Amino acid sequence: GLVTVSGSFRDSGDTVISWPDYQDIASQIGAFPELAAFSQRGALYRDGDDVIQLPLTVVSDNYFSVLGVRPALGRFPEPGYNYDSDPTPPITISHSFWRKRLGGRADVIGQSVELTKKLFRVAAVLPPEFRGFSPVMTVEIWMPVGAWTKNGKEELQRGNGQFEAIGRLRAGISLQQAQAGLDPLAKRIEQTDSRVP
């Protein structure tokens, strides 16, 4: 029952959407009782004297619950968590990152990790079978959008397309019905965003 929701340029087809677009769709379109957002990124992980580029996915707080994924260790941040007041915001790590980079330590929850010169703490470890949606790479770290944008909210502005959306259709709703609900909202978004091509 999972579907993706994407933006569309007139001349080049599907594209990513902005964070306000995602929020509008999630709150205004009843066809999706659950809708999550994610953005594929990267981060520089410091391991002693070594600095390693790692795949990272920025996610909405409900990302794992929408997908039905539970942590192998620890807990995911609760929706509405105040990331701005946390000096070491929480992240979720892959099972392979936990085993290979952090030694598979049982006391990993709460451990600090340096990513792109900022400290974060491990809140959860994912089960080994979950590797993300990328067909070409295994994601190592999942960071809540509130932690990613803690020091700069410009990526959350309308028109700054960075995110993909994934959700579940409400029972009894077809893709055609969902699209019919999205079309008027898309027109309203276009009217308020001068950067839409």
C-alpha positions as CSV (number, residue, x, y, z in Angstrom):
1,G,0.0,0.0,0.0
2,L,3.0,2.4,-0.1
3,V,3.0,5.1,-2.8
4,T,5.3,8.0,-3.6
5,V,4.2,11.6,-4.0
6,S,6.4,13.8,-6.1
7,G,6.4,17.2,-7.7
8,S,6.2,17.8,-11.5
9,F,7.9,20.3,-13.7
10,R,6.1,21.2,-16.9
11,D,9.0,20.5,-19.1
12,S,11.0,17.7,-17.4
13,G,8.6,15.5,-15.4
14,D,8.8,14.3,-11.8
15,T,11.0,16.1,-9.2
16,V,11.5,16.5,-5.5
17,I,9.2,18.7,-3.4
18,S,9.8,21.3,-0.7
19,W,9.1,20.7,3.0
20,P,6.1,23.1,3.0
21,D,4.7,21.1,0.1
22,Y,5.0,17.9,2.0
23,Q,3.4,19.5,5.1
24,D,0.4,20.7,3.0
25,I,-0.1,17.3,1.4
26,A,0.1,15.5,4.7
27,S,-2.4,17.8,6.4
28,Q,-4.8,18.6,3.6
29,I,-5.1,15.4,1.5
30,G,-7.2,12.8,3.1
31,A,-6.1,10.1,0.7
32,F,-2.9,9.7,2.8
33,P,-3.6,8.9,6.4
34,E,0.2,8.6,6.8
35,L,2.8,10.5,4.8
36,A,6.5,10.7,5.5
37,A,9.3,12.7,3.9
38,F,12.9,11.9,3.2
39,S,15.9,13.4,1.5
40,Q,19.1,11.6,0.4
41,R,22.2,13.4,1.6
42,G,25.7,12.7,2.9
43,A,27.8,13.5,5.9
44,L,31.5,13.4,6.9
45,Y,32.0,10.9,9.7
46,R,35.0,11.3,11.9
47,D,36.5,8.0,13.1
48,G,39.6,9.0,15.0
49,D,42.0,10.7,12.6
50,D,40.0,9.5,9.6
51,V,37.1,11.4,8.0
52,I,34.8,9.3,5.8
53,Q,32.0,10.4,3.5
54,L,28.9,8.4,4.4
55,P,25.3,8.2,2.9
56,L,22.8,9.9,5.1
57,T,19.0,10.3,4.8
58,V,17.2,13.2,6.4
59,V,13.7,12.0,7.5
60,S,10.5,13.3,9.0
61,D,9.8,12.2,12.5
62,N,7.1,9.7,11.3
63,Y,9.3,8.1,8.6
64,F,9.9,4.8,10.3
65,S,6.4,4.4,11.7
66,V,4.9,5.0,8.2
67,L,7.2,2.2,6.9
68,G,6.4,-0.1,9.8
69,V,10.1,-0.3,10.9
70,R,11.0,-0.9,14.5
71,P,14.5,-0.4,16.0
72,A,16.7,-3.3,16.9
73,L,18.1,-1.2,19.7
74,G,17.0,2.1,21.3
75,R,14.1,4.3,20.4
76,F,13.2,6.7,17.6
77,P,12.6,10.3,18.6
78,E,9.0,11.1,19.4
79,P,7.0,13.4,17.0
80,G,7.4,16.9,18.1
81,Y,10.8,16.4,19.7
82,N,12.6,19.8,20.4
83,Y,15.8,19.4,18.4
84,D,16.8,23.1,18.8
85,S,17.3,22.7,22.6
86,D,19.3,19.4,22.3
87,P,23.1,20.0,22.1
88,T,23.6,16.5,20.6
89,P,20.5,15.7,18.5
90,P,19.5,12.1,18.0
91,I,20.2,10.0,14.9
92,T,19.4,6.5,13.9
93,I,22.1,4.3,12.5
94,S,22.2,1.2,10.3
95,H,22.9,-2.2,11.7
96,S,26.1,-2.4,9.5
97,F,27.3,1.0,10.8
98,W,26.8,-0.2,14.3
99,R,28.7,-3.4,13.7
100,K,31.6,-2.0,11.5
101,R,32.1,1.5,12.8
102,L,31.0,1.3,16.5
103,G,32.1,-2.3,17.2
104,G,28.6,-3.6,17.8
105,R,28.7,-2.4,21.4
106,A,25.7,-3.1,23.5
107,D,26.0,0.3,25.1
108,V,25.9,2.2,21.8
109,I,22.6,4.1,22.7
110,G,23.6,7.6,23.8
111,Q,27.1,7.4,22.3
112,S,28.3,10.5,20.5
113,V,29.1,10.6,16.8
114,E,30.7,13.4,14.9
115,L,29.1,14.2,11.6
116,T,30.4,17.1,9.5
117,K,32.0,18.7,12.5
118,K,28.9,18.5,14.7
119,L,28.1,16.0,17.5
120,F,25.0,13.8,17.5
121,R,24.0,10.9,19.7
122,V,22.9,7.5,18.7
123,A,19.2,7.1,19.6
124,A,18.4,3.8,17.7
125,V,20.0,1.0,15.7
126,L,17.9,-0.4,12.8
127,P,17.4,-4.1,12.1
128,P,19.9,-5.6,9.6
129,E,17.3,-6.1,6.9
130,F,16.5,-2.3,6.5
131,R,18.9,-0.5,4.2
132,G,16.8,2.4,2.9
133,F,15.4,3.1,-0.5
134,S,18.5,3.8,-2.6
135,P,19.1,1.1,-5.3
136,V,22.8,2.0,-5.5
137,M,24.0,2.4,-2.0
138,T,23.3,1.3,1.6
139,V,22.4,4.3,3.8
140,E,24.3,4.4,7.1
141,I,22.6,7.2,9.0
142,W,19.1,8.6,9.3
143,M,18.8,12.0,10.7
144,P,15.5,13.8,11.7
145,V,14.9,16.9,9.7
146,G,14.8,18.9,12.9
147,A,18.4,17.9,13.7
148,W,19.6,18.4,10.1
149,T,18.2,22.0,9.9
150,K,18.9,22.9,13.5
151,N,21.6,25.5,12.5
152,G,19.8,26.7,9.3
153,K,16.1,26.6,8.3
154,E,16.6,27.7,4.7
155,E,16.1,24.2,3.4
156,L,12.6,24.2,4.8
157,Q,11.4,27.2,2.7
158,R,8.8,26.9,0.0
159,G,10.4,26.3,-3.4
160,N,13.5,24.7,-2.0
161,G,12.8,21.3,-3.3
162,Q,14.8,18.7,-1.3
163,F,12.4,16.0,-0.3
164,E,10.6,12.9,-1.5
165,A,7.4,11.8,0.1
166,I,6.1,8.3,0.7
167,G,2.9,7.2,2.3
168,R,0.0,4.8,2.5
169,L,-3.3,5.2,0.6
170,R,-6.4,5.2,2.7
171,A,-8.4,2.0,2.3
172,G,-10.8,2.2,-0.5
173,I,-9.0,5.1,-2.2
174,S,-7.6,4.6,-5.7
175,L,-4.5,6.3,-7.1
176,Q,-6.8,8.2,-9.5
177,Q,-8.9,9.5,-6.6
178,A,-5.7,10.5,-4.7
179,Q,-4.4,12.4,-7.8
180,A,-7.8,14.2,-8.1
181,G,-7.3,15.5,-4.6
182,L,-3.7,16.5,-5.2
183,D,-4.4,18.5,-8.4
184,P,-6.1,21.5,-6.7
185,L,-3.5,21.7,-4.0
186,A,-0.7,21.6,-6.7
187,K,-2.3,24.6,-8.4
188,R,-2.4,26.5,-5.1
189,I,1.2,25.7,-4.4
190,E,2.2,26.9,-7.8
191,Q,0.4,30.2,-7.3
192,T,2.3,30.9,-4.1
193,D,5.7,29.9,-5.3
194,S,7.2,32.2,-7.9
195,R,10.1,29.7,-8.5
196,V,7.9,26.9,-9.8
197,P,8.9,26.5,-13.5
